[in-house]
Amino acid sequence: MIQPRTLKGFRDYLPQAMLARERLIETARDVYRSYGFAPIDTPALEYLEILSGKGSDETDKQLYKFTDAGGREVGMRFDLTVPLARFAAQYAQELGLPFKRYHIATVWRGENTQRGRYREFMQCDFDTIGTESAASDIETALVIHDLLTKIGFAGTFTIQVNHRGVLNGLLESLGLQEQSTHVLRAIDKLAKIGAEKVSAEMQATAGATEAQAARVLEFAALEGTNAQVLDKLKPMVAGSEVGEAGLARLGEVLGGIQAAGVATDRVKLDVSIARGLDYYTGMIYETTLTALPEIGSVASGGRYDNLAQMFTKQRLPGIGASLGLDRLLSGMEELGMVPEVRTPAEVFVPLFSDELLGPLLKLSADLRAAGLRVELYNEAKKLGKQLQYADKRGHRIAVIAGPDELAAGECQVKNLADGSSATVKIADAPAEIAKLLGAV
């Protein structure tokens, strides 16, 4: 016998979790489409040269890679942004610019598993390719805001924003611009490992002095209102063209988000976030849940203006973000936000006898044609046992039609929550069921 088990970092989804997962995906699709983003798909496997060296040293180590049957070096995508850059470079003329897409698909990273983190997980990305406008930067935050709100986190999340240019401006003033990659990776770990270890990492990997590391940490610790932090940043990046440009864009984006009607306490300028991926060049975003900040960002992203240039001479700047579906679902399960739904079908039809299978198939088909989701029981058993099954499965309504009811063109519509029932004409059953479902 083979022991049934799953690989570390991978998980099965039982119906209750999978139904909740699909609802999140449907919500993401609705929000993305409301902003004009169109769906695409790309292969799970890419040539290894497409993926390697695009994220960071860490993501390179986490790549699932192998030689396929044709002798090609291939890898499984670790995110959906690098494949998008390849996709945009390959089809830019056909797509037209700017191009707005969403992509909901599985990605793989061989990272250490921990709370809310898996080696196989689904990302729900949206991106705009072909523009460097502030409007697209602002819109990215607005989509994240609408997405978390419609999922059910209204008022209980914070979108942290920053700009890589501001970080690079500080590093330029400290003479660390050539080591920016190492410094930014260290800063990105601040919430996880603390200031002391981040300082040690900057000194070890970036060659920063203790004083330089202290200056970076002082910068990352800036607090206050968005306006106050912007004012504190001005002297810190003064004289740096990239720093001043980044600061100006931050102010423009924060102003645009507020102009769109988003509450000021929903968006926070946080200069400590850096995002660990090397391809980010401008605005960066991370989103945390008020009740579970320890699980990390549930929606993150940023601007990557140079990524596609690895595949084409055409300039294809991009910006986007991703909903961490599985991490968010894990958080929702912890917060009791996943409802007890074990079946997608609200209506249950018992099977009284094999002789009634045909008429009950027709009844079930008519109810489905009226827009209801209906499960017909597959075996003729005692009604009590069938209703026990319906209760265990979470059906809300039972439509009971035995030989006498069918002969009279009637059925019994039973509310399984309170046990009440009404006998109605079969033609009137959909309206009666809709009334009961709407009352819950």
PyMOL commands that set and color helices and strands:
alter all, ss='L'
color gray80, all
select helices_A, chain A and resi 15-34+48-51+57-62+81-95+134-153+164-174+177-187+190-193+195-205+210-220+226-237+241-259+264-266+293-295+307-310+325-334+354-369+383-393+403-407+426-439
alter helices_A, ss='H'
color red, helices_A
select strands_A, chain A and resi 38-39+45-47+65-67+73-76+99-108+120-129+157-163+267-269+283-289+299-304+318-324+347-349+374-376+397-400+410-415+421-425
alter strands_A, ss='S'
color yellow, strands_A
deselect
rebuild
show_as cartoon
